Amino acid sequence: MKSFLSVRCIRLTYLIIFLITCTASFAQNVTLHFADAPIPTVLRDIERQGGFTIAFRTEVFEHAPNISLDLKHVSVEKALSTCLGGLEFSYKKGDNSFSVFSTASNGTSVFSPLKGTVINAEGAPLPNVSVIIPLTGKGAITDINGRFCIFVTAYKSEVVVSCTGYLPITERLDNREKRTTTLQMYSISMDEHIVRAYGTTTPRLNTGSSFEVKGSVFQQQPVGNVLAALEGRVPGLTIQQISGYPGSSYNFLLRGQSSIDNGKQPLIIVDGVILSGGILSPIASGAVLGPSGPGTLNGINPDNIANIEILKDAAATAIYGSRGANGAILITLKKGVPGKPQLSFHTYAGITKSIGRGQLMNTEQYLSMRRDAILNDGLTPNQYTIPESAWDTTVSHNYRNTIMGGTGFVNDHSIDFSGGNTTHNWFVDGNYHRESAVVPGRQFDGRAIVYGKYAYESPNKKLRLQISGNYSREDNRLPAIDLSTYIQMAPNTPASTFKDGVYSWWDNNAPFLDFTAVQLNQYKAGIGNWLAHAGAGYEPLKGLKLNGIIGCSWGAVEEESWLPAAAQDPLLMPTGTYYWVKNKYTSAIVDITANYSKLFGRSKIDMLVGATRQQEIKSAMSLTIGNYDELQPPSSGDPWQTQAAFNRVVYRYEALLARIEYNLLDRYILTASGRRDASSRFGPGRQHGTFGAIGAAWNFIGESFVTWPHWLSFGKLRISYGTTGNDQIGDYRFAALYTPTSAALGYQGSQGLVPASFYNPNLSWEVNHKAELGFDLGLWQNRFTLSAAAYRAWTDNEVITESLASQAGLPGQPANQRVVILNKGLECSIRSINVSSPNFHWSSSLVLTIPENKLLSFQGLKNSTYDQTYREGKSLSEQIVYGYKGVDPQTGLYTFLHKDSNAVLDKNDVIPGGNLDMRCYGGLDNILSYKKWELAFFWEFRQQNGINPLIEMLRQNLPGMPGNYSQGNFPVQFLQYWRHPGEKALFQKVTAIPDPEAAERAADLVISNARIRDASFIRLKSLSIGYKLDSHFIKKCHLKEGIAFLQGQNILTITSFPFSDPETQSFSILPPVRTFVIGFKINV
C-alpha cells in the first residue's frame, strides 16, 4: 500500500513539475527588434522565442503593411497586441497556443478605424463637429457624445477638425490610440445653455440680466475662496477682502447697498442648496477673520466649479422672492463627462508675501520727533521725559517688516475620478488646501474637501436623477489679535526677555510692549460644512416635466481664544481671559416644480409652477472665563470666574411661485413671474408678501423692414421691471427679547436678563423695486460681443432702529420707516476674439460698472439718531464731517471751517465731505495661446475714495507722544510737521503731554474731510502661464494629458494711496498677500 502511494506521489510530483515548466515556458517574455518586417516574420519569431504554436494563415496578411518593433522582455500578449495594433486583426489564446485571425468586416481594409472624441475648453463633448481627412476626403460628424469614427488606410492620418463657432485645428492622429481633441471658441455662442432660476436658457432668449463666469477662470488662480477669483470680473458685483490672513471672509454686494441696517448680501445657491448667509456670534475676542467669522465659501473647492451665474435684475431674481432681493449667485459644480473613466491630479505649491506699502520712521527720526514734542510742551528732553532715549539708540527696527514681512507657504492638492456613458455619469474629488500666514509664529489655515456627484438619465430621456454632496473640514490657527496693530512700536524697543517664568515689560525703568509675549495670545477654529442635494425629474407627457429637489446643509464652528496673563502687560491687565464659542446651523429646503412647454405654430409657451419650503436652525453657545492665567485651554474642573450664554433661532420660509414665457420665432420673448412668500421673521399678519416681475426681449436682427449691415450678426433689446421683498432683517426682531447680563451686573453676583427689544407686531417687509433697460450686440459672426445695461433699483419701507425715550430702557426699537434708497448705474461687458489661427489664439474681455447710491428720502431724519450719519440726496457712505482748512502757519494747529462766529466746532459745522463709494470699477482679461503655451492675465481697476490711514492713526495716539506701547511710531510722512511760526506744514506741531488744544484739534481732524482721500488703484490681479506637456513625454509616462503651470495673484498694484493697501485701507489690518505658485495637472 505504501509502495502504491509512493508511486502516486512521484507521478503527481512529475505532473506538477511539468505543468509549472509549461506555464513558465508559456509565460516566457520575448524581445523583438524589427525594421519594416512582414507581420508573418514577426509572428514566427515570437513563436520561436515563446516555445509554443501561433496559428495563422499567411494570405490574410497580403495587404497588411510591414511593421517596425523594438520591444525588450515583454509578455507574449503585449508583443502580439503591439504587432497587431491599429490593424483589423486579433488573436485568441489556447491551452499552449495562439491563433491569429482577421476581424475586417469588408474583407479588404486591414487598418482599424480612426476613433476619437472632440470636446470644448470646458471639457464638455461637442456634437456635430466635422472631422475630415483632406488626403482621402473621408470624414465623419461627431455624435451627441462628441465621438467620431473614420475608416482609414494608414496608421496615422492628418485630419481637420472644425465646427461652427470654433477655431478649426489640424492634427495628426494615430488609429492605435484614442485621442481627445479640444476646440477653442472662434466666436461667442448666443445659443449656449446658461443657468437661470429653476431652469436654463440661452443668451439669445434670456430676458433677464445675468453674467456667467466659466470654471476655467478659477483654475487659473491660486485662491482658496471663490470670491477672491471673482473680484473685478463681474459687472455690478463689488468684493472686498477683509484681511490678508488665510481663511478670512469677504464683503460683497451686488449693485450697491440697498438697506441701512439689514442684510445686503446676495443669495448663494450651490447645486440647488442655499448656502447659509453667515454664522451666529463669531468670537468676541477680536479674531482676525472678520466680523462674520470664517468665510462661508471656504468649503467649496474653486477647482470643482463648472460655472457661476450671477442674476441681477427683477426678471432674473423675482422668482426667488425675498431671498433674491439682493441678487443671486448660482454655483454649479462639476459633473462627470461620458467616456472612459479618468483619473486626474492637480497640485501646486508656492509662497505668499504681504503687499507692503509705506515706511515708518527710524530711531533717529523718531527720537528727533520726540525731542521736538518735549520742547513744544516746555519741558527738558532727558531720559525721564523721553524714556526711549535710555534704550539702545543704535538699534532701529522696522516693525512693519518684522510683523508683515514674513513668507507664507501655500499648497493645494486635488485628485478626482470621473466617467460615465449616455445614461449615467459620476464625478468624485478630494482636495486639501493649506496656507500659512506671513506674520510671525505658526499661523495657518488648512482645509480638506470631499465632493461627489452622480447623475442618471434613462435611455428614453424621461427620467433624470442626480445626487451630490460636499463636505469640508477647516482647521484655522491664527492670532487672537491682528499682529499688524503693533507695527507702530518705537523702532528701538528692547528685545524680549524671559526670566524666572515671567516676561519683562520694562527696561531702564521704562515700560514697553513685549512683542514675544503678546504672541502667546492664541486663537483656533474648527469648521465643518456639509452640503447635500438630491434631485429627480420625470417627463410623463411630452412637454411636461416634473422636478423635485431636496437640499440640506449643516455647519458647525467651534472657536477658542485664550489670552493668558503672561501675554498681558501686568500693569494694564494683570489677568487673562479665555473665550469659547460653538455655533451650529442646519438648513433643509424642498423645491417642487412642474414645467410645461408647448409649440403653437411659430410660437412656444413655457410655463412653470412650483412651491418651496425651507427651515434653518442656528444655535450658539459661548463661555467667557475671567482671571485666566494659563497658556493652555482650561479643563472642566478649573475654578475660574465664568460667564455662559446660549442662543437658538429657527427660521422658516415657504413660497408659491409661477413663471410663464412666450416666445415667437425666437425673436419676441415675454416673461412674467410671480411669487407669494411667507417668512417667520415678521409678526402675525405681516408674514406674507407678494412679489413679481415682467421682462421682454426683442432679437431685432432678421427683421425684414431694416437692412442690417453684414457685420452685425446679433442684436437684442431687453427691458424688465419687478419687485422683491427683503426679509434679511434678523430673526425675532418683532418679538420681545431678553439678553443675559454679566455676573457683575446680576442680582447678588448671578447672571440676570435685560430687555433687548420690545414687541412690534407691525414689523413688515422691506420692498425692492428694480427696473432695467439693456441691449446685447454681436459683431463679425459674434467674434465681438457687447452687453450694456442701465439699471435703477430703489428700496422703501426700510427697517431701521427707531429712537425711544430714555425711560423706555432701550435706546431704540426695530420699526419700518419711510426711507427710500436708490441704486442706479451703467454696466458694460465686452468680449472679443482678437486673433484666431491654428497656432495662435487671443481673446479679451472687459467689464465696467459706473454705479451711484443715494438716500432719496428719510422721513424724520433730523429728529433721529441717523442725523449725524446720513443726508438726503447723498450716498449712504457719505461722510458727514468738519471742513478742514489746513495747518495755521502761526500757531501750528489744524484749522477748520466754521459756519458761524462760534470758535467751537459743533454739529452745526458739519458738511457732506464726500462718499466712499466706488465711482467706477471693473477688469480687463486677456488669454493668449500659442501652440502648447497659454498665457492669461487679468487687470482689476477701481476708482474710489477711502479712509486716509495717516489721519486714522491719530485716533490712537498723537505724533510725539510716548511710544512705549504699540502706537508711538508713525510713517515718514509725519516728519512734515510744523516746527516754527510762518512755516507751511502738512501736519500740526507735535506734542508729548499732550497739549490740550493740539489734542482737541487732532480729534476734530479725524472726523473732518481730511480723512477722505483718493484710493483708486489698478492691480495685476492674476497671471497664469501654462504649458501642455509634449505628447511623446505624455505617452512615455502612460498619461492622457499633462499641463505644467506658473500662477500668481495680486502681483502688482499701482496706486497713490498712502501707507496701506487701497482695498483694505487700514494700517492695523494685514493687507492682501501676493502669491506665486508652480504646479501641474495630469490626466491618467
Secondary structure, 3 states (H helix, E strand, C coil): CHHHHHHHHHHHHHHHHHHHHHHHHHCCCEEEEEEEECHHHHHHHHHHHHCCEEECCHHHHCCCCCEEEEEEEECHHHHHHHHHCCECEEEEECCCEEEEEECCCCCCCCECCEEEEEEECCCCECCCCEEECCCCCCEEECCCCCEEEECCCCCEEEEEEECCCECCEEEEEECCCCEEEEECECCCCCCCCEEECCEEECCCCCCCCEEEEECHHHHCCCCCCHHHHHCCCCCCEEEEECCCCCCCCEEEEECCCCCCCCCCCCEEEECCEECCCCCCCCCCCCCCCCCCCCCCCCCCCHHHEEEEEEECCHHHHHHHHHHHCCCEEEEEECCCCCEEEEEEEEEEEEEEEECCCCCECCHHHHHHHHHHHHHHCCCCCCCCCCHHHHCCCCCCCCHHHHHHCCEEEEEEEEEEEEEECCCEEEEEEEEEEEEECCCCCCCEEEEEEEEEEEEEECCCCCEEEEEEEEEEEEEEEEECCCHHHHCECCCCCCCCCEECCEECCEECCEECCCHHHHCCCEEEEEEEEEEEEEEEEEEEECCEEEEEEEEEEEEEEEEEEEECHHHCCCCCCCCEEEEEEEEEEEEEEEEEEEEEEEEECCEEEEEEEEEEEEEEEEEEEEEEEEEECCCCCCCCCCCCEEEEEEEEEEEEEEEEEEEEEEEECCCEEEEEEEEEEEECCCCCCCCEEEEEEEEEEEECCCCCCCCCCCCEEEEEEEEEEEEEEECCCCCCCCCCEEEECCCCCCHHHCCCEEEEECCCCCCCCEEEEEEEEEEEEEECCCCEEEEEEEEEEEEECEEEEEECCHHHCCCEEEEEECEEEEEEEEEEEEEEEEEECCCEEEEEEEEEEEEEEEEEEECCHHHCCCCCCCCCCCCCCCCEEECEEEECCCCCCEEECCCCCCCCCCHHHCEECCCCCEEEEEEEEEEEEECCEEEEEEEEEEEEEEECHHHHHHHCCCCCCCCCCCECCCEHHHHCECCCCCCCCCECCCCCCCCHHHHHHHHHHCCEHHHEEECCEEEEEEEEEEEECCHHHHHHCCCCEEEEEEEEEEEEEEECCCCCCCCCCCCCCCCCEEEEEEEEEEEC
